[in-house]
Amino acid sequence: MLVELPEDVNPNNDEWLTVSGKLETIYYQPFKKTIPYLKVTSWETISPPEDPYVYRQY
């Protein structure tokens, strides 16, 4: 999902955040469609999960 962070938030690579915000929509030119995105209003740095990967189920 597309996420819009406030300008003063610059997470490092491999840094995990938990965020809250408001779902909004924006016209996304590469898809030529309106898509949802999360406009972040609060955030907190967290420890990485034990297994940080997503696996596809077949």
Distance bins in CASP14 RR format, pairs under 12 A and 6 or more apart:
PFRMAT RR
TARGET T0000
AUTHOR 0000-0000-0000
RMODE 2
METHOD distances of the structure
MODEL  1
1 19 0 0 0 0 0 1 0 0 0 0 0
1 21 0 0 0 0 0 1 0 0 0 0 0
1 23 0 0 0 0 1 0 0 0 0 0 0
1 24 0 0 0 0 0 1 0 0 0 0 0
1 25 0 0 0 0 0 1 0 0 0 0 0
1 26 0 0 0 0 0 1 0 0 0 0 0
1 28 0 0 0 0 0 1 0 0 0 0 0
1 35 0 0 0 0 1 0 0 0 0 0 0
1 36 1 0 0 1 0 0 0 0 0 0 0
1 37 1 0 0 1 0 0 0 0 0 0 0
1 38 1 0 0 1 0 0 0 0 0 0 0
1 39 0 0 0 0 0 1 0 0 0 0 0
1 40 0 0 0 0 0 1 0 0 0 0 0
2 23 0 0 0 0 0 1 0 0 0 0 0
2 24 0 0 0 0 1 0 0 0 0 0 0
2 25 0 0 0 0 0 1 0 0 0 0 0
2 26 1 0 0 1 0 0 0 0 0 0 0
2 27 0 0 0 0 0 1 0 0 0 0 0
2 28 1 0 0 1 0 0 0 0 0 0 0
2 30 0 0 0 0 0 1 0 0 0 0 0
2 31 0 0 0 0 0 1 0 0 0 0 0
2 33 0 0 0 0 0 1 0 0 0 0 0
2 34 0 0 0 0 0 1 0 0 0 0 0
2 35 1 0 0 1 0 0 0 0 0 0 0
2 36 1 0 0 1 0 0 0 0 0 0 0
2 37 1 1 0 0 0 0 0 0 0 0 0
2 38 1 0 0 1 0 0 0 0 0 0 0
2 39 0 0 0 0 1 0 0 0 0 0 0
2 40 0 0 0 0 0 1 0 0 0 0 0
3 9 0 0 0 0 0 1 0 0 0 0 0
3 11 0 0 0 0 0 1 0 0 0 0 0
3 17 0 0 0 0 1 0 0 0 0 0 0
3 18 0 0 0 0 0 1 0 0 0 0 0
3 19 1 0 0 1 0 0 0 0 0 0 0
3 20 0 0 0 0 0 1 0 0 0 0 0
3 21 0 0 0 0 1 0 0 0 0 0 0
3 22 0 0 0 0 0 1 0 0 0 0 0
3 23 0 0 0 0 0 1 0 0 0 0 0
3 24 0 0 0 0 0 1 0 0 0 0 0
3 26 0 0 0 0 0 1 0 0 0 0 0
3 35 0 0 0 0 0 1 0 0 0 0 0
3 36 0 0 0 0 0 1 0 0 0 0 0
3 37 1 0 0 1 0 0 0 0 0 0 0
3 38 1 0 1 0 0 0 0 0 0 0 0
3 39 0 0 0 0 1 0 0 0 0 0 0
3 40 1 0 0 1 0 0 0 0 0 0 0
3 41 0 0 0 0 0 1 0 0 0 0 0
3 43 0 0 0 0 1 0 0 0 0 0 0
4 19 0 0 0 0 0 1 0 0 0 0 0
4 21 0 0 0 0 1 0 0 0 0 0 0
4 22 0 0 0 0 1 0 0 0 0 0 0
4 23 0 0 0 0 0 1 0 0 0 0 0
4 24 0 0 0 0 1 0 0 0 0 0 0
4 25 0 0 0 0 0 1 0 0 0 0 0
4 26 0 0 0 0 1 0 0 0 0 0 0
4 36 0 0 0 0 0 1 0 0 0 0 0
4 37 1 0 1 0 0 0 0 0 0 0 0
4 38 1 0 0 1 0 0 0 0 0 0 0
4 39 1 0 1 0 0 0 0 0 0 0 0
4 40 1 0 0 1 0 0 0 0 0 0 0
4 41 0 0 0 0 0 1 0 0 0 0 0
4 43 0 0 0 0 0 1 0 0 0 0 0
5 11 1 0 0 1 0 0 0 0 0 0 0
5 15 0 0 0 0 0 1 0 0 0 0 0
5 17 0 0 0 0 1 0 0 0 0 0 0
5 19 1 0 0 1 0 0 0 0 0 0 0
5 21 0 0 0 0 0 1 0 0 0 0 0
5 37 0 0 0 0 0 1 0 0 0 0 0
5 38 0 0 0 0 1 0 0 0 0 0 0
5 39 0 0 0 0 1 0 0 0 0 0 0
5 40 1 0 1 0 0 0 0 0 0 0 0
5 41 0 0 0 0 0 1 0 0 0 0 0
5 42 0 0 0 0 0 1 0 0 0 0 0
5 43 1 0 0 1 0 0 0 0 0 0 0
6 17 0 0 0 0 0 1 0 0 0 0 0
6 19 0 0 0 0 0 1 0 0 0 0 0
6 21 0 0 0 0 0 1 0 0 0 0 0
6 39 0 0 0 0 1 0 0 0 0 0 0
6 40 1 0 0 1 0 0 0 0 0 0 0
6 41 0 0 0 0 1 0 0 0 0 0 0
6 42 0 0 0 0 1 0 0 0 0 0 0
6 43 0 0 0 0 1 0 0 0 0 0 0
7 40 0 0 0 0 0 1 0 0 0 0 0
8 40 0 0 0 0 0 1 0 0 0 0 0
8 43 0 0 0 0 0 1 0 0 0 0 0
9 15 0 0 0 0 0 1 0 0 0 0 0
9 17 0 0 0 0 1 0 0 0 0 0 0
9 19 0 0 0 0 1 0 0 0 0 0 0
9 40 1 0 0 1 0 0 0 0 0 0 0
9 41 0 0 0 0 0 1 0 0 0 0 0
9 42 0 0 0 0 0 1 0 0 0 0 0
9 43 1 0 0 1 0 0 0 0 0 0 0
9 44 0 0 0 0 0 1 0 0 0 0 0
9 45 0 0 0 0 0 1 0 0 0 0 0
10 17 0 0 0 0 0 1 0 0 0 0 0
10 43 0 0 0 0 0 1 0 0 0 0 0
10 45 0 0 0 0 0 1 0 0 0 0 0
11 17 1 0 1 0 0 0 0 0 0 0 0
11 18 0 0 0 0 0 1 0 0 0 0 0
11 19 0 0 0 0 0 1 0 0 0 0 0
11 40 0 0 0 0 0 1 0 0 0 0 0
11 43 0 0 0 0 1 0 0 0 0 0 0
11 44 0 0 0 0 0 1 0 0 0 0 0
11 45 1 0 0 1 0 0 0 0 0 0 0
11 46 0 0 0 0 0 1 0 0 0 0 0
12 45 0 0 0 0 1 0 0 0 0 0 0
13 48 0 0 0 0 0 1 0 0 0 0 0
14 45 0 0 0 0 0 1 0 0 0 0 0
14 47 0 0 0 0 0 1 0 0 0 0 0
14 48 1 0 0 1 0 0 0 0 0 0 0
14 49 0 0 0 0 0 1 0 0 0 0 0
14 52 0 0 0 0 1 0 0 0 0 0 0
15 43 0 0 0 0 0 1 0 0 0 0 0
15 44 0 0 0 0 0 1 0 0 0 0 0
15 45 1 0 0 1 0 0 0 0 0 0 0
15 46 0 0 0 0 1 0 0 0 0 0 0
15 47 0 0 0 0 0 1 0 0 0 0 0
15 48 0 0 0 0 1 0 0 0 0 0 0
15 52 0 0 0 0 0 1 0 0 0 0 0
16 43 0 0 0 0 0 1 0 0 0 0 0
16 44 0 0 0 0 1 0 0 0 0 0 0
16 45 1 0 0 1 0 0 0 0 0 0 0
16 46 1 0 1 0 0 0 0 0 0 0 0
16 47 1 0 0 1 0 0 0 0 0 0 0
16 48 1 0 1 0 0 0 0 0 0 0 0
16 49 1 0 0 1 0 0 0 0 0 0 0
16 50 0 0 0 0 0 1 0 0 0 0 0
16 52 1 0 0 1 0 0 0 0 0 0 0
17 38 0 0 0 0 0 1 0 0 0 0 0
17 40 0 0 0 0 1 0 0 0 0 0 0
17 42 0 0 0 0 0 1 0 0 0 0 0
17 43 1 0 1 0 0 0 0 0 0 0 0
17 44 1 0 0 1 0 0 0 0 0 0 0
17 45 1 0 1 0 0 0 0 0 0 0 0
17 46 1 0 0 1 0 0 0 0 0 0 0
17 47 0 0 0 0 0 1 0 0 0 0 0
17 48 0 0 0 0 0 1 0 0 0 0 0
18 40 0 0 0 0 0 1 0 0 0 0 0
18 42 0 0 0 0 1 0 0 0 0 0 0
18 43 1 0 0 1 0 0 0 0 0 0 0
18 44 1 0 1 0 0 0 0 0 0 0 0
18 45 0 0 0 0 1 0 0 0 0 0 0
18 46 1 0 1 0 0 0 0 0 0 0 0
18 47 0 0 0 0 0 1 0 0 0 0 0
18 48 0 0 0 0 0 1 0 0 0 0 0
18 49 0 0 0 0 0 1 0 0 0 0 0
19 37 0 0 0 0 0 1 0 0 0 0 0
19 38 1 0 0 1 0 0 0 0 0 0 0
19 39 0 0 0 0 1 0 0 0 0 0 0
19 40 1 0 1 0 0 0 0 0 0 0 0
19 41 0 0 0 0 1 0 0 0 0 0 0
19 42 1 0 0 1 0 0 0 0 0 0 0
19 43 1 0 1 0 0 0 0 0 0 0 0
19 44 1 0 0 1 0 0 0 0 0 0 0
19 45 0 0 0 0 0 1 0 0 0 0 0
19 46 0 0 0 0 0 1 0 0 0 0 0
20 38 0 0 0 0 1 0 0 0 0 0 0
20 39 0 0 0 0 0 1 0 0 0 0 0
20 40 1 0 0 1 0 0 0 0 0 0 0
20 41 1 0 0 1 0 0 0 0 0 0 0
20 42 1 0 1 0 0 0 0 0 0 0 0
20 43 1 0 0 1 0 0 0 0 0 0 0
20 44 0 0 0 0 1 0 0 0 0 0 0
21 37 0 0 0 0 0 1 0 0 0 0 0
21 38 1 0 1 0 0 0 0 0 0 0 0
21 39 1 0 1 0 0 0 0 0 0 0 0
21 40 1 0 1 0 0 0 0 0 0 0 0
21 41 1 0 1 0 0 0 0 0 0 0 0
21 42 1 0 0 1 0 0 0 0 0 0 0
21 43 0 0 0 0 1 0 0 0 0 0 0
22 36 0 0 0 0 0 1 0 0 0 0 0
22 37 0 0 0 0 1 0 0 0 0 0 0
22 38 1 0 0 1 0 0 0 0 0 0 0
22 39 1 0 1 0 0 0 0 0 0 0 0
22 40 0 0 0 0 1 0 0 0 0 0 0
22 41 1 0 0 1 0 0 0 0 0 0 0
22 42 0 0 0 0 0 1 0 0 0 0 0
23 35 0 0 0 0 0 1 0 0 0 0 0
23 36 1 0 1 0 0 0 0 0 0 0 0
23 37 1 0 0 1 0 0 0 0 0 0 0
23 38 1 0 0 1 0 0 0 0 0 0 0
23 39 1 0 0 1 0 0 0 0 0 0 0
23 40 0 0 0 0 0 1 0 0 0 0 0
23 41 0 0 0 0 0 1 0 0 0 0 0
24 34 0 0 0 0 0 1 0 0 0 0 0
24 35 0 0 0 0 0 1 0 0 0 0 0
24 36 1 0 0 1 0 0 0 0 0 0 0
24 37 1 0 0 1 0 0 0 0 0 0 0
24 38 1 0 0 1 0 0 0 0 0 0 0
24 39 1 0 1 0 0 0 0 0 0 0 0
24 40 0 0 0 0 0 1 0 0 0 0 0
24 41 0 0 0 0 0 1 0 0 0 0 0
25 33 0 0 0 0 1 0 0 0 0 0 0
25 34 1 0 1 0 0 0 0 0 0 0 0
25 35 1 0 0 1 0 0 0 0 0 0 0
25 36 1 0 1 0 0 0 0 0 0 0 0
25 37 1 0 0 1 0 0 0 0 0 0 0
25 38 0 0 0 0 0 1 0 0 0 0 0
25 39 0 0 0 0 0 1 0 0 0 0 0
26 33 0 0 0 0 1 0 0 0 0 0 0
26 34 1 0 0 1 0 0 0 0 0 0 0
26 35 1 0 0 1 0 0 0 0 0 0 0
26 36 0 0 0 0 1 0 0 0 0 0 0
26 37 1 0 1 0 0 0 0 0 0 0 0
26 38 0 0 0 0 0 1 0 0 0 0 0
26 39 0 0 0 0 1 0 0 0 0 0 0
27 33 1 0 0 1 0 0 0 0 0 0 0
27 34 1 0 1 0 0 0 0 0 0 0 0
27 35 0 0 0 0 1 0 0 0 0 0 0
27 36 0 0 0 0 0 1 0 0 0 0 0
27 37 0 0 0 0 0 1 0 0 0 0 0
28 34 1 0 0 1 0 0 0 0 0 0 0
28 35 1 0 1 0 0 0 0 0 0 0 0
28 36 0 0 0 0 1 0 0 0 0 0 0
28 37 0 0 0 0 1 0 0 0 0 0 0
29 35 0 0 0 0 0 1 0 0 0 0 0
46 52 0 0 0 0 0 1 0 0 0 0 0
END
